[in-house]
């Protein structure tokens, strides 16, 4: 038996999309990226989207953009609340811009921010919350919104693992001032490497367009909210106004994105059908816990926590691995245990109790767009046998 972590969702349509760009001889960011951005924004229900070369770069630009707003900009030393469990590049842009991170524990059931702990962590010093929708599961933003209403607090969403998830019919990644997405190979859609930022804020959109490409004015519309732009294309071609990056995607990635987006509803539906079986089967196994859904998860993968602790988790992972079932830690586990924390300005809001449990006792297996119900039944049997051994 084999259950990989990720598999391709490409077919001849993606190959044809790649070939069309290759045949054009124009590989750098162009019309396909622009078309994909417009289609993606429409899909998630956002006014604007900006494509970049990875979800990590999307997080970087999202943080950077808040430093360049004309009003209400972030500054070094400002406090940002983050969950203790996420991927490294949720945190790195915050550190790189000199922000202070306040780590908050997660909820053991949802694996997202513990909302009770979040509410108690918010103070007058809090300038932003970088929330993370983990493994396809959205946070209950209807409970978060009253916590920050009337306060000058930016809400950002790292939605890189949760494309297609919804809460009360609204897409995860569109509740905050910006949401970030990933189209890396193992994610819901794949453009090889790739990421996007969604926003309804026109000023932020224009800032993102500039800092994505060197901080220049070339990709800004004439009427923009960053700088007064002339009608002279020669003068504007190498005019730099913001300290930016070069994190542009290839036009091949945009062409791939357009084809993948057409398949996304079917991809999400397939994952949700598998999830019904996963919940039905695994919720009945004594000795493990599974992630509980908020809203409509897009089920990036299936998280499992061994109630008996790390020793049993390691035995279960070994048994599954022997049967060619790929297992991974639940994202990066408790990130605060990593040596890289010595470079951070941070504090812990209380004990990272649940994050530690996830770190020591949790793992996840892959979900897919195709039917894996029979394989999930086999995985469950292996886990039950191991727990009894």
C-alpha positions as CSV (number, residue, x, y, z in Angstrom):
1,X,0.0,0.0,0.0
2,X,1.2,3.5,-0.7
3,X,-0.2,6.9,0.3
4,X,2.0,9.8,-0.8
5,X,1.9,13.2,0.7
6,X,1.1,14.9,-2.6
7,X,0.4,14.0,-6.2
8,X,0.1,16.0,-9.4
9,X,-3.2,17.5,-10.6
10,X,-1.8,18.2,-14.0
11,X,-2.9,16.7,-17.3
12,X,-2.5,17.6,-21.0
13,X,-4.1,21.1,-20.4
14,X,-1.2,22.2,-18.1
15,X,1.4,20.8,-20.6
16,X,-0.3,22.7,-23.4
17,X,-0.3,25.9,-21.2
18,X,3.4,25.5,-20.6
19,X,4.1,24.9,-24.3
20,X,2.1,28.0,-25.3
21,X,4.4,30.2,-23.2
22,X,7.5,28.4,-24.5
23,X,6.4,28.9,-28.1
24,X,5.9,32.6,-27.4
25,X,9.5,33.1,-26.4
26,X,8.4,35.4,-23.6
27,X,8.9,33.6,-20.3
28,X,9.1,36.4,-17.7
29,X,6.0,37.8,-16.0
30,X,3.4,38.9,-18.5
31,X,-0.2,38.5,-19.7
32,X,-0.8,35.1,-18.3
33,X,0.1,36.2,-14.8
34,X,-2.1,39.2,-15.1
35,X,-5.0,37.1,-16.3
36,X,-4.5,34.5,-13.5
37,X,-4.4,37.3,-10.9
38,X,-7.8,38.6,-12.1
39,X,-9.4,35.2,-12.2
40,X,-8.0,34.2,-8.8
41,X,-9.3,37.4,-7.2
42,X,-12.7,36.7,-8.7
43,X,-12.6,33.1,-7.4
44,X,-11.9,34.1,-3.8
45,X,-14.1,37.2,-3.8
46,X,-11.3,39.8,-3.5
47,X,-10.9,43.0,-5.4
48,X,-7.2,42.4,-6.1
49,X,-4.6,39.7,-6.2
50,X,-0.9,39.8,-6.8
51,X,1.0,36.7,-7.9
52,X,4.6,36.1,-6.6
53,X,7.1,33.3,-6.8
54,X,6.1,31.5,-3.6
55,X,3.7,31.6,-0.6
56,X,6.8,32.5,1.5
57,X,7.3,35.6,-0.7
58,X,3.6,36.4,-0.4
59,X,4.1,36.5,3.4
60,X,7.2,38.7,3.0
61,X,5.4,41.2,0.8
62,X,2.3,41.3,2.9
63,X,4.4,42.3,6.0
64,X,6.5,44.7,4.0
65,X,3.5,46.5,2.5
66,X,2.3,47.6,5.9
67,X,5.6,49.5,6.4
68,X,5.0,51.6,3.3
69,X,1.4,52.8,3.8
70,X,1.0,56.5,4.0
71,X,-1.0,56.3,7.2
72,X,-1.1,53.7,9.9
73,X,2.1,52.0,8.8
74,X,3.9,49.5,11.0
75,X,7.3,50.2,12.4
76,X,10.1,48.2,13.9
77,X,9.3,47.2,17.4
78,X,5.6,46.9,16.9
79,X,3.9,43.9,18.4
80,X,2.4,41.2,16.2
81,X,0.5,38.2,17.6
82,X,1.2,34.8,15.9
83,X,0.2,31.2,16.6
84,X,2.9,28.9,18.0
85,X,2.3,26.4,15.2
86,X,2.9,27.4,11.6
87,X,5.6,27.3,8.9
88,X,8.8,29.2,9.3
89,X,8.1,31.8,6.7
90,X,5.0,33.0,8.6
91,X,7.4,34.3,11.2
92,X,10.6,35.2,9.3
93,X,9.3,38.4,7.6
94,X,8.2,39.7,10.9
95,X,11.6,39.1,12.4
96,X,13.3,40.6,9.3
97,X,11.3,43.8,9.6
98,X,12.2,44.2,13.3
99,X,8.7,43.4,14.7
100,X,8.2,41.8,18.1
101,X,6.4,38.5,18.0
102,X,3.9,37.5,20.7
103,X,3.3,33.8,20.5
104,X,-0.1,32.4,21.5
105,X,-0.9,28.8,22.0
106,X,-3.2,26.9,19.6
107,X,-6.5,25.0,20.2
108,X,-5.8,21.3,20.4
109,X,-9.0,20.5,18.4
110,X,-8.8,23.0,15.5
111,X,-5.0,23.3,15.5
112,X,-5.5,27.1,14.9
113,X,-5.1,30.0,17.3
114,X,-6.7,29.4,20.7
115,X,-9.3,32.2,20.5
116,X,-9.6,32.6,24.3
117,X,-5.8,33.0,24.6
118,X,-5.8,35.3,21.6
119,X,-8.4,37.6,23.2
120,X,-6.4,37.8,26.4
121,X,-3.1,38.5,24.5
122,X,-4.5,41.6,22.7
123,X,-3.3,44.8,24.4
124,X,-2.7,48.4,23.5
125,X,0.7,47.3,22.2
126,X,-0.8,44.9,19.6
127,X,-0.5,46.3,16.1
128,X,-1.3,43.2,14.0
129,X,-2.4,39.6,14.2
130,X,-0.9,37.2,11.7
131,X,-3.4,34.4,11.8
132,X,-2.8,31.0,10.2
133,X,-5.5,28.7,8.7
134,X,-3.8,25.4,9.4
135,X,-4.1,22.3,7.1
136,X,-7.1,23.6,5.3
137,X,-9.0,24.7,8.4
138,X,-10.1,28.3,8.7
139,X,-10.2,30.2,12.0
140,X,-13.6,31.3,13.2
141,X,-13.1,34.9,12.2
142,X,-16.6,35.8,13.3
143,X,-15.2,35.5,16.9
144,X,-12.0,37.3,16.0
145,X,-13.6,40.4,14.5
146,X,-15.2,41.6,17.7
147,X,-11.9,41.3,19.5
148,X,-10.3,43.9,17.2
149,X,-13.3,46.0,16.3
150,X,-12.5,49.7,16.8
151,X,-8.8,49.0,17.5
152,X,-5.9,49.9,15.1
153,X,-4.9,46.3,14.6
154,X,-4.2,44.8,11.2
155,X,-5.5,41.3,10.6
156,X,-3.4,39.2,8.2
157,X,-4.1,35.7,7.1
158,X,-1.6,33.1,6.2
159,X,-3.9,30.9,4.1
160,X,-1.2,29.1,2.2
161,X,-2.5,25.7,3.3
162,X,-6.2,26.5,3.0
163,X,-7.1,27.6,-0.5
164,X,-10.8,27.0,-1.0
165,X,-11.8,26.8,2.6
166,X,-14.8,28.9,3.6
167,X,-16.5,30.3,6.7
168,X,-20.2,31.2,6.2
169,X,-19.6,31.2,2.4
170,X,-16.7,33.7,2.6
171,X,-13.3,32.4,1.5
172,X,-10.5,32.0,4.0
173,X,-7.8,34.5,3.1
174,X,-10.3,37.4,2.6
175,X,-11.2,38.2,6.2
176,X,-8.1,40.3,6.9
177,X,-6.5,43.3,5.2
178,X,-4.5,40.8,3.2
179,X,-4.5,37.0,2.8
180,X,-1.6,34.9,1.4
181,X,-1.9,31.7,-0.7
182,X,0.6,29.1,-2.0
183,X,0.5,27.2,-5.3
184,X,3.5,25.0,-4.5
185,X,3.5,21.4,-5.8
186,X,2.0,19.9,-2.6
187,X,-0.8,22.4,-2.2
188,X,-4.3,22.5,-3.6
189,X,-3.3,23.9,-6.9
190,X,0.2,23.8,-8.4
191,X,2.1,26.3,-10.6
192,X,5.4,24.5,-9.8
193,X,6.4,27.3,-7.4
194,X,4.0,30.2,-6.8
195,X,2.0,32.3,-4.3
196,X,-0.6,35.1,-4.2
197,X,-1.7,37.9,-2.0
198,X,-5.4,38.9,-2.0
199,X,-6.6,42.3,-0.7
200,X,-9.4,44.8,-1.1
201,X,-7.2,47.7,-0.2
202,X,-6.2,49.7,-3.3
203,X,-3.2,51.4,-1.7
204,X,-1.8,48.1,-0.5
205,X,-2.4,46.6,-3.9
206,X,-0.3,49.3,-5.5
207,X,2.4,48.9,-2.9
208,X,2.5,45.2,-3.6
209,X,2.8,45.8,-7.4
210,X,5.9,48.0,-6.8
211,X,7.7,46.0,-4.2
212,X,7.2,42.8,-6.1
213,X,9.4,44.2,-8.9
214,X,12.4,46.1,-7.4
215,X,10.3,48.9,-5.9
216,X,10.0,50.6,-9.2
217,X,7.1,52.4,-10.8
218,X,6.9,50.5,-14.1
219,X,4.1,48.2,-13.1
220,X,2.0,50.9,-11.4
221,X,-1.0,52.4,-13.1
222,X,-0.8,56.1,-14.0
223,X,-3.4,56.8,-11.3
224,X,-2.0,55.1,-8.2
225,X,-1.7,55.6,-4.4
226,X,2.1,55.2,-4.1
227,X,3.6,58.1,-6.2
228,X,2.8,60.6,-8.9
229,X,3.7,58.9,-12.2
230,X,4.6,60.6,-15.4
231,X,3.6,59.7,-18.9
232,X,7.2,59.1,-19.9
233,X,7.8,55.3,-20.2
234,X,11.6,55.9,-20.5
235,X,11.8,57.9,-17.3
236,X,9.5,55.4,-15.5
237,X,11.2,52.3,-16.6
238,X,14.0,52.5,-14.0
239,X,12.5,54.8,-11.4
240,X,12.7,53.3,-7.9
241,X,10.4,54.6,-5.1
242,X,10.2,51.8,-2.5
243,X,12.8,49.3,-1.2
244,X,11.5,46.3,-3.0
245,X,12.4,42.8,-4.1
246,X,12.4,40.7,-7.3
247,X,9.8,38.0,-6.4
248,X,8.0,37.9,-9.7
249,X,6.6,34.6,-11.1
250,X,7.3,33.3,-14.5
251,X,4.5,33.7,-17.1
252,X,4.5,29.9,-17.2
253,X,3.3,29.9,-13.6
254,X,0.4,32.2,-14.6
255,X,-0.6,30.0,-17.5
256,X,-0.6,27.0,-15.2
257,X,-2.6,28.8,-12.6
258,X,-5.4,29.6,-15.1
259,X,-5.7,25.9,-15.9
260,X,-5.5,24.8,-12.3
261,X,-8.1,27.3,-11.1
262,X,-10.6,25.7,-13.5
263,X,-10.0,22.4,-11.7
264,X,-10.0,23.8,-8.2
265,X,-13.7,23.2,-7.3
266,X,-13.3,19.6,-8.3
267,X,-10.1,19.3,-6.4
268,X,-11.7,20.7,-3.2
269,X,-14.7,18.5,-3.6
270,X,-12.5,15.4,-3.9
271,X,-10.6,16.3,-0.8
272,X,-13.8,16.9,1.2
273,X,-15.3,13.6,0.1
274,X,-12.1,11.8,1.4
275,X,-12.4,13.9,4.6
276,X,-15.9,12.5,5.3
277,X,-14.4,9.0,5.4
278,X,-11.4,10.1,7.5
279,X,-13.6,11.7,10.1
280,X,-16.0,8.8,10.2
281,X,-13.3,6.2,10.5
282,X,-10.6,7.9,12.6
283,X,-12.9,9.6,15.1
284,X,-13.8,6.1,16.4
285,X,-10.3,5.0,17.1
286,X,-9.5,5.0,20.8
287,X,-6.1,6.6,21.6
288,X,-6.0,9.2,18.9
289,X,-7.5,12.7,18.3
290,X,-8.1,14.3,14.9
291,X,-8.5,17.9,13.8
292,X,-11.9,19.3,14.1
293,X,-13.3,21.3,11.2
294,X,-14.3,25.0,11.5
295,X,-16.6,26.2,8.7
296,X,-15.8,24.3,5.5
297,X,-12.2,23.1,5.5
298,X,-10.4,22.4,2.3
299,X,-8.6,19.5,4.0
300,X,-4.9,20.0,3.1
301,X,-4.1,16.8,5.0
302,X,-5.2,14.7,7.8
303,X,-3.8,15.5,11.3
304,X,-3.6,12.8,13.9
305,X,-2.5,13.1,17.6
306,X,-1.5,10.1,19.6
307,X,-3.0,10.6,23.1
308,X,-0.3,8.4,24.7
309,X,2.5,10.8,23.7
310,X,5.7,10.9,21.7
311,X,6.8,7.3,22.1
312,X,3.5,6.0,20.7
313,X,3.5,8.6,17.9
314,X,6.9,7.5,16.8
315,X,5.8,3.8,16.8
316,X,2.8,4.7,14.7
317,X,4.8,6.8,12.3
318,X,7.3,3.9,11.9
319,X,4.6,1.4,11.2
320,X,3.0,3.6,8.6
321,X,6.3,4.5,7.0
322,X,7.0,0.8,6.7
323,X,3.9,0.5,4.5
324,X,4.9,3.4,2.3
325,X,2.5,5.8,3.9
326,X,4.2,9.2,4.1
327,X,4.0,11.0,7.4
328,X,5.1,14.5,8.4
329,X,5.1,16.6,11.5
330,X,2.0,18.9,11.9
331,X,3.6,21.8,9.9
332,X,6.6,22.9,12.0
333,X,5.2,21.8,15.3
334,X,5.9,24.1,18.2
335,X,8.0,26.7,16.4
336,X,9.2,28.3,19.6
337,X,11.4,25.3,20.4
338,X,13.7,26.0,17.4
339,X,17.2,27.4,17.8
340,X,16.4,30.2,15.3
341,X,14.4,31.8,18.0
342,X,17.6,33.3,19.4
343,X,17.4,35.8,16.5
344,X,13.8,36.9,17.4
345,X,12.5,39.7,19.5
346,X,9.5,37.8,21.1
347,X,7.5,36.8,24.1
348,X,5.3,33.8,24.9
349,X,1.8,34.6,26.0
350,X,1.6,31.9,28.7
351,X,2.5,28.3,28.2
352,X,2.5,26.7,24.7
353,X,0.8,23.7,26.1
354,X,-1.2,22.5,23.1
355,X,1.6,23.4,20.7
356,X,3.9,21.2,22.7
357,X,1.4,18.3,22.5
358,X,1.1,18.7,18.8
359,X,4.9,18.8,18.5
360,X,5.5,15.7,20.6
361,X,2.5,13.6,19.7
362,X,1.2,14.7,16.3
363,X,1.7,14.0,12.6
364,X,-0.3,14.2,9.4
365,X,-0.8,12.1,6.3
366,X,-1.7,13.3,2.8
367,X,-5.1,14.0,1.3
368,X,-5.7,14.1,-2.4
369,X,-8.2,15.1,-5.1
370,X,-8.9,11.5,-6.0
371,X,-10.6,8.8,-3.9
372,X,-8.3,7.4,-1.1
373,X,-11.1,6.1,1.1
374,X,-9.9,2.5,0.9
375,X,-6.4,3.5,1.8
376,X,-7.6,5.5,4.8
377,X,-9.3,2.3,6.0
378,X,-6.0,0.5,5.7
379,X,-4.2,3.3,7.5
380,X,-6.7,3.1,10.3
381,X,-6.1,-0.6,10.8
382,X,-2.4,-0.1,11.0
383,X,-2.8,2.6,13.6
384,X,-5.2,0.5,15.7
385,X,-2.9,-2.5,15.6
386,X,0.1,-0.3,16.6
387,X,-1.8,1.3,19.5
388,X,-2.7,-2.2,20.8
389,X,0.9,-3.6,20.5
